[in-house]
Amino acid sequence: MTIRLTLWIPLLAYVGFLWAGQGSRSFNSNTIIGVLLGAVLGFCLAFIFTRRARRKRAKGSNLLKPSGLF
């Protein structure tokens, strides 16, 4: 999960910075809100993708176990 966190949070924080459209010369509240929203969205996406990967891994390991139906 740490790799996903280190990739998604700064990446989407930067996207939020660009989305604010202010540039580095005028660092105002719009820029800060854009960066914070991007970071929160990045954290949420990293969390969602991590849970999805764990669920797929768990489902795959259950398929390898013999079932009690036979």
Phi and psi in degrees as a GROMACS rama.xvg file:
@    title "Ramachandran Plot"
@    xaxis  label "Phi"
@    yaxis  label "Psi"
@TYPE xy
-66.5984  -32.765  THR-2
-66.8899  -43.3969  ILE-3
-63.5354  -40.6811  ARG-4
-63.8979  -42.7981  LEU-5
-70.5634  -20.6615  THR-6
-91.0662  -49.2862  LEU-7
-71.6638  -42.9372  TRP-8
-64.004  -53.52  ILE-9
-66.7048  -34.3625  PRO-10
-62.7489  -49.0487  LEU-11
-76.0744  -24.4275  LEU-12
-64.8368  -40.2998  ALA-13
-66.3738  -39.4363  TYR-14
-61.9617  -40.8205  VAL-15
-63.6013  -36.7024  GLY-16
-63.7237  -44.7544  PHE-17
-67.221  -36.5153  LEU-18
-64.7826  -32.7533  TRP-19
-64.3365  -29.1484  ALA-20
70.2988  19.0114  GLY-21
-92.2928  -30.7328  GLN-22
83.6982  173.582  GLY-23
-79.8698  -13.3871  SER-24
-73.1473  -36.2587  ARG-25
-118.927  92.969  SER-26
-93.5848  92.1106  PHE-27
-116.061  -167.119  ASN-28
-65.7561  -32.1411  SER-29
-63.0623  -40.3172  ASN-30
-66.1766  -43.0776  THR-31
-64.281  -43.3489  ILE-32
-64.3001  -40.5903  ILE-33
-62.4093  -42.1187  GLY-34
-66.3005  -43.8802  VAL-35
-64.6137  -43.045  LEU-36
-63.6367  -39.9996  LEU-37
-64.004  -41.0596  GLY-38
-66.6819  -41.2334  ALA-39
-65.6238  -42.6002  VAL-40
-63.5663  -39.6191  LEU-41
-62.9097  -41.4971  GLY-42
-63.5215  -43.3392  PHE-43
-62.8632  -43.732  CYS-44
-65.0401  -41.1488  LEU-45
-62.1885  -40.9433  ALA-46
-64.6477  -44.4732  PHE-47
-63.9999  -46.347  ILE-48
-68.1753  -32.1603  PHE-49
-67.8854  -44.4863  THR-50
-63.1009  -38.7619  ARG-51
-63.5865  -43.0694  ARG-52
-65.5076  -40.5034  ALA-53
-65.4088  -39.1388  ARG-54
-66.4302  -40.9743  ARG-55
-64.9313  -39.604  LYS-56
-64.7819  -41.3738  ARG-57
-68.5443  -39.4269  ALA-58
-66.1264  -38.5076  LYS-59
-66.8145  -36.6953  GLY-60
-73.0499  -27.9678  SER-61
-71.207  -28.7426  ASN-62
-70.8233  -25.5116  LEU-63
-79.6411  -19.9352  LEU-64
-79.3037  142.986  LYS-65
-71.7731  138.561  PRO-66
-88.2295  161.188  SER-67
-89.1254  15.7136  GLY-68
-81.4601  -20.6973  LEU-69
